[in-house]
Amino acid sequence: MDKTFKGRSLSQSFDWKLVIMYLLLVFIGWMNIYASIHSSDPSSILDWNFRCGKQFVWILTAFGLASLILFVLPSRLWETGSIIMYMGVLVLLVAVIFLGTETKGSHSWFEFGPVKFQPAEVSKITTSLVLAFIMSRSNYKISNIKDFLITLAIIGLPFLVILAESETGSALVYVGFVFMLYREGLSGWFIVLIGMTILLFILTLTTSTYTAVAVLLSAILLFNAANARRSMHWLLIFIGIILGVALFPWLWNSILETMVPGASVIKDVDPMVADAIRYSARAPWMLRIRPLYILLLVAFGFMPYLLRKSYIEKNTFIGLSVLAFLAGLFLSYSTEFIFNDVLQDHQRSRIEVLLGMKEDLAGVGYNVHQSMIAIGSGGFFGKGFLNGTQTTYGFVPEQSTDFIFCTVGEEWGFVGCFVVILLYALLISRIIRDAESCREHFTRIYGYCVAGCFFMHLFINVGMTVGLMPVIGIPLPLMSYGGSSLWSFTVLLFIFIALHHEEKKYF
C-alpha cells in the first residue's frame, strides 16, 4: 500500500501549535481573572465562590467540549448538520428576546440557575458553518447576484435579530465575515464601501453635512481618476476640483460679506447665533443659501451627463460612482435620524464620549477612563502579578469580563500586552495558514470565518479598553470571564482543528 494513504499519527495530523496557543490564552485569562478579584480574599484560585473558581469549572468543561469535537463527533456532522443547527440557533435568538432575562438593558441571555447562556455567542459558529456549506457548493459563485443575496441573507438574519436584542457588540462581529467574502472573490470595493459608510457617519456627527459630502465627492473623484485611462491627467483635474470644494464655504462667505449688508458682522458672533441669524426668514435671500445647497446643485446638474457618458462608453464604474454618491448623500442626511431615533441613550452617550463630542468621566466615560489609567500605570514591565490597584480594587467596572485586557496592562505592562496581542496574531495567522493549505472548500471558508470572528473580538475589545472604540460589551476571546463565551470560542476553534485534522490525516 502506498505510504501516502496509510494515515498519519495524531502528532502529525493535528495542528498542536493551535492547541498550545489556545491553552496559553485560556491560562493567561484565568490568571488575570484571579488577579482582578483577589482583593476580595478568595481562599484560593480554585474557590468556587468567586469568579476565578467558577472560571476553572468553565475551563474544564471547555476542555471536555474540545475533546468531544476532536475524538468523538464525526467531522462531517458540521457540514451535513449546518443548516439544521443554524435554524435552531436562529429560533433561540428570537426566543431569547421574549423569554430571556434582561441584563444591562439587553434581552440576550437565558438563565438556568447558576448557568447563563447567550445564543448570540453560538450564532457565530452556526453562521460560519452555513456560510461554508453554501459557498463550498460547486455551482456557487459570489459574483452571481442570487448567490450573493443568499449569502447576505445568511449573515443578515442573525445580525438583525441580535441588534433587536440590543447586543450591538455581538452584531458588529458579523462584519468580520467580510474578510472571508473577500478571500472568496468579493470585490475589494465592498470593504471600501463599509469604510466610507463609517467615515461619513462620523464626519456628519462631528463636523457638518457639507464636510461629509465633500469627503464623499473627493473619494469618488480620486477613485475615478485611478480607474481612468489617463489617470495622471484626470488626477490633476480632480485635485483642482477637490481644492475648490474645500475652499468654497470660505469663498462663498467672503462673497456674501461684500454683497450683503451686515453679513460681515455675523462672523464675529457665536457660531450657533450666527447660524440662527443667517438662516432666519428675515435674512436676505442670498444669506440663507447654504454652501451645501450650491454644491449639491452643481453635483446633480452633472449627473445626467455622467450617466449618459457611462451608457455610451459602457463604463459601469462611472454609473456606480453616481449611485455611490446618492447612497452616501442619503446616509449623511439620515445620520441624525439614526443617531437620535434608532440608537439607544447609552449607545449615543458612548459614541459621543468616544468621538469627543462630550466628556463624561463620571458617567459613560468612566470605564474607559479608568481602563486607560490602569493600562498607563503599568508602564513597560507592569506592577507585577497581584500588585495592580486600579483593577484589583474595583476602579474599573467589569475588569474580569469586558475589561480583562486592562488587568494585563496594569500588572504586566507593555510587555504583557504585546505578548497577549502577539499570541492572538499568531493564532489568527495560523488559522489562515491552515485554511489556505486545505483542499476542501468547506474547511477553508470555515477557517476564514473563524479567523474573522477572533479578529473582530480582539479589535473591538482592545480598542474599547484603550479608548479607540465605544464601550459595547464584548469579551476578549478565551480570556474574559464567562462560560458562554469560553465554550463558544472553544467550539468555534476546535471544529476547525477537527476539520483540518480530517483532511491532513491521510495527506
N, C-alpha and C positions, 0 to 999 in steps of 0.2 A: 504494500500500500504506500502511496506517495506520502512522504513525510509532512507535506503541507496540510494534509487533511486528517492527521492523527489527532488534532486538538492540542491546545496549549494549556499549560498549567495555570493555576489561579494567579500566581505571581506574574505571569507573562500577559494574561488577558485582561486583568483588572488594572485600571489606572490608579495605582495606590497613591500616587502623588496627590490626586484629587482628594482621596480619603484622608490623607495626612493633613492637608490644608484645612479640610472640613473639621477635623478633630482639634487642630490648633485654634481655630476661630471659636469653636464651642468652648474650649478650655479657657481661653482668654476672656471670653464673655462671662463665664461662670465666676472667675476670679474677680472681675470688676463689678459684678453684681454684689458679691460679698463685700468688696471694698466700699461700695456706695451705701451700704446699710450697716456696717459693722459698729457704728456708734450706738446702735440700738441694743448692743450686747447680746447677740445670738450666742448660745453656748458653744457652737462650732459652725463651720461652713456647711455642715450637714443637718443643722437644726431645722426640722420640718416647719416650725412655727414662723420661720422667716423666709423671704424670697430666695435666699441662696440655697436653702434646703429643698424648697419646692422645685427650684430650677434643676437640682440634681436628679430629682424624680423625672422631670420632663426630659432630661438628657438621656437617662436610662431607657425610657420608653421610645425616644427618638432612635437610639441605637437598635432597639428591637424592630422598629419600623424599617430601618435601613437593612437589617439582616433579612427581614421578611421579603423585601423587594429583591435583594440580591440572590438569595438562596432558595426561596420557596415559590414565589409567584412567577409564572411564565412571562417572559419579556413581551410576547405577542399580545398579552392581555391589554397592554397600554394602547396598542393600535386598534385592536378589534373592539374594545370596550370604550373607546374615547368619546363617541357620540352619546352613549348612554350616561356616562359619568358627567359629561358637560351639561346635559339636560337636567340631570339630578341636582347638580350644584346650582344651576340657574333657578330651579324651583326653590331651593333653600335660600338663595339670595333674595327672592321675592318674599318668601315666608318670614324671614327674619325681620322685615320691616314692620310686620303686623304682630308677630309672636315673640320677637326678641326683646331683651332688656335694653333700656336706654343707658348708655354710658357716655357722659360728656357731650350730650346733645346728639349722639349718633345711635341709630337703631340698627346695629350691625352684629350683635352678639347673642348667641344662645347660651343660656346659663344652666348647668346641671350640677347643682351643689357647688363643690369647690372648683369644678372644671368649667371654663368658658371657651366657647368655640365660635370662631368668626369665619363664616362661609367665604368672605372676600379673599381670605388667605388661600383657600383651596381653589378658588376660581382661577387663579393664575396657572395652576397645574392643569386643570381640565381644558382651559382655553388654549394653552400651549399644545396639549395633546391633539385637540381637534384641528388646530391650525396645521400641525404636522401631518395629520391624517388626510385632510382635504388637499393640501398643497403638494403632497407626495404622489398624488394620482398621476398616471402617465399622460392624461389629456388636460391636465391643469396648466394654464398659462396666466401669469399675473397681468399680462398686457391685455388679456381678454376682459372686456368690461363686466361680463356676467360673473366670471371667476373672481374678479377684483371686488365686486359688490358683495359676493358671498363672504369673502374674507373680511371685509369691513363689518358685515353684519355679525360675524362670529366674535369679533373684537368688541363691537359697539354694544351688543345686548348686555353683557355683564357690566361693561363700563357705565352705561346709563343707569342700570339698577343700583350699582354701587354708589353713584352720585346721588341717587334718590335716598340712600341710607345716610347721607351726609358724611361719607368716607372719602373726602377729596384726595387724601394721600394715597389710599389704595387704588383709586381710579387713575391717578397720574402714572402709576406703574405701567399701565397698559400702553403708554407712549413708547415704552421700551421695545414693543413688538415691531416698531418701525425699522429697527436695525436688522431684524430678521427679514422683513419685507424687502429692504434694500439689497440684502445679500441674495435674495431670490429673484431679483430683477426689477424691483420697483425703482422708478426714476428718482434720482437724487433731488429733483425739483420738489418732490413731496416733502423731504426733510427741510428744504429751504422754505417751503410754504408754512410749515409748523413754526419755524424760527421767526418768520416775518409776522405771523399771527400774534405770537407772544410779544414781539417788539412793538407792534402797532398798539396793542392793548396797553402796554406800559407807557409808551410815549403819549397816548391820548390822556391817560390818567395824570401823568406827572408834568406834561408841558401843555400842549394845545392840539386841537384837531388839525390846525394848519401844519404844525411841525410833523405830525404823524403822516398826513397826506403828502407833504413834501418829501419825507424819507421814503415813503412807498413809491412815489413817482421817480425819485432818484435811483432807487434799486432797480426798478423796471427798465429805466433808460440804460443803466450800466449793463444789465443782463442782455438787453437787445444789442448793445454795442459789441459785447463779447461774442454774440451769435451771428453778427453781420459778416459779410464777406470782406468789406474794407473796415475791419474792426477799429484800427487806429484812427481812421478818418472820422468815423461816427463817434468814437470815444471823445475826441476833442470837441466835437459839436455838442454832444450831450453834457460834457463837463461845463461848457458855457451855459447851457440851459439850467443845469443844476445850481450854478452860482447865481444865475438870475432869479431862480425861485427862492433861494436862501435869502437874497438881499431885497426881494420885492416888498415885504412888510415895511422895512425901513424906508425904501424909496417911496412907497405909497403914502406913508405918514409925512414924509418930507414935502410931497406934492400938496397934501391937504393943508399943511401949515402955511403954505404960500397962497393957496387959493380960497380957503375957508376962514372967515374972520373968527378969531377966538380959538382956533384949533390948536395953536401953539401953547395955549395956557393949559390945555388938558394934560399934556405930558408931564407937567410939574406936580400933579396931584397923585394921590394914591391910585395904583393901577385899577383896583376894583371900582373906585369912584369914577375914574376916567372912562371905564367901560360903560358904566351906568349913564354917564353924560353923553358919550359918543353915540350910543345905540338907542338913546331915548327917542320918542316920537317927535320931540321938539327940535332935535338937532337937524342941521341942514342935511339934505338927502345924500350928498357926497360923503358926508362924515359917517353916515350909517352903513356905507358899503364896506364890508369886511374884505381884507386881502384874500381870505379863503374863497369867497364867492367869485372873485375875479379869476383866481387860479382854476377853480372848477369850471368856470365858463369857457376858459381857453381850452382846458383838457377835453371837455365834452364837444367843443367845436371841432377838434381834430379827430374825434373818434370815427365819424363816418368815412373820412379819408383813409384812416388806418385800416378799418375793416375792409374797405374796397381794395386797398393795396394788398392785404392779406389774402383776399379771394383771388385776385388777378395773378399774383406771384406764387400762389399755392404755399404761402408762408404761414403755417399754423402758429408759429411762435408769436407773431405779431397779434393774431387773433386772441391767443391765450393770454397775452400781456394785457390786452384791453379787458378781458374778463377778470384777470387778477386785480387790475386797478379798481374795477367796480366792486369786486368782493372785498378788497381792503377798505374801500370807502364805506361800504355797508358796515364792516366791523368797527371802524372808527366811530361812526355815528351811533352804533348800538352799544358801545363800550359803557357809556353812562347807565343805560338801562340794565345791562348785565351786572355791573358793579353794584348798583343801588337796589335793584329789584330781584335779581336772581341769587346773588351771593348772600350768605347769612351774615349777621352782625359780626360774629367773631372772625369770620373769614375776611371781611372787609377790613377789620381792625388790624389783622396780622399783615395783610398786604400793604396797608398804609404805613405801618411801622417799618416793614422791610424796605419799601421804596422811599422812605424818608419823608413821607407826606405829613407825618406827625410823630411825636416822641412820647412814649408811654412806658417808662422804665418800671413803673409800679403796677402796670396792668398787663396787657397782652405782650408787651415787650420785655417783661420781667424775666421769663425763661431764657430767652436768647441772651439778654444782658448778663445774667448770672453765669450762663454757659460759657460765654466769651471770657468772662473774668476767670473762671475755673481753668480753661484751656491756657489762657495767657499766663496765669500764675504758675503753671507747670514748668515754664522755661524750656530749656533744651533737654535736660535729663529727667525732669519731673521731681516731685516731692518725695517719691518713694511709696511702695506698697503700703496701704492703710494709713498714710500720712496726709491724705487730702483733707481739706477743711470745707471748701465750697460745696462739694458734692456729698461728703460724708454727713455733714450737719444740716442737710436739707435745704441749703440755699437754692439749689437747682431742683425744681419740681421734676418728677418723673426721671430721676437720674439713673434708675436701673432699667428703664424701658427705652423711651424715645431719645433720651439724652445720655445714653451709656457712653457715647464717644467722648463726652467732656470729662468723665471719670478717667478714661485712658489719658487724655491730655493733661489733666492735673497731676496724676500720680506717676505717669511715665513720660510726660513731656513731649517735645517734638519727636524724639527718637521713637517713643511708643506709638504715637500717631502715624509716623512714617511706616513702621513695621506693620501695623494693622492694615493701613491702606495698601501697602505692598502685597500683603497676603491676599487681599481681595483682588488686586490687579492680577496676581499670578493665578488665582482661582479662575477668574473670568477668562483670561487669555488661554489657560489650559483647556477650559471647556470649548472655546472656539477652535483651538488646535485639534482637539479630539473630534469635534463635529466636522471639521474640514477633511479629516482623514477617513471619514465613513463613506461607504459607497451607497448605503441606504439613505434615500432622501428623507425618509421619516425621521431617522436619528439625527441627521444634520440639521433639519429645520427645528426639531425639538431642542437640540443643543443651543442653537442661536436664541431661541425663546428663553431658555434658562439663563443664558448669559445676559440677555436684555433685562430680565427681571432683577437679577442680582445687581446689575449696574445702576438701574433706576433707584432701587432701595438705597444703595450706597451713596449715590449722588445727592438724592433728596435729603437723607438723614444727616450726612456730614455737612451738607450745605446749610441745613436747618440749624445745627449746633454752632456754626461759626457766623451766622447772620446773613448768609447768601441766599437762603430760601425761606419762605414763610413757614411758620410752625403749623404743620398739618398732620402731625401724629402718625408717624410711620417708623417701624422698627428697623434697627440695624441687623441685617441678616445673620442668624446663628449666634449673635452676641446679646441682643436685648432680652430682658426677662420676658417669659411667657411661653406656655406650651403650644398654643395655637400657631404662633409664628415659627417656633423651632421645628415643630412637626412638619409644617407645610414646606419650609425650605429644605428640610431633610428629604422629604418625599420627592420634591421637585428635582433635587440634585441626584439622588440615588436612582431614580428612574432612568436618568440619562446615563449614569455609570453602568447600570444593568444593560441598557440598550447597546452601549458601546462595547461592553464585555461580550455580549452575544455575537456581535459582528466580528470581534477580534479573536473569538475563541478558536477559530479554525484557520485564521489567516495572519 
